[in-house]
């Protein structure tokens, strides 16, 4: 009798594991949506700086990188952000 499945699906280990996995994936989706807004804003800021440096530059020519390359450049953005702020200040001083 020990190997027989029960009628109650909530007592099955596989169902419990799948429910936990489902909940974790749902949480990751929510985190990803919040991160999406932040990344989108940062990308718009980079595009604005590119346009300030060269108004005729086509942003469509930039291809999206996928995989570990995108994650590798994340920490470097703080340095880039400082440079972009300096560029914005110098451009405003030129006007």
Secondary structure, DSSP 8 states (H G I E B T S, - for coil): -TTS--S-GGG-HHHHHHHHHHHHHHHHHHHHHHHHHHHHHHHHHHHHHHHHH-TT--GGG-----SHHHHHTTTTHHHHHHHHHHHHHHHHHH-
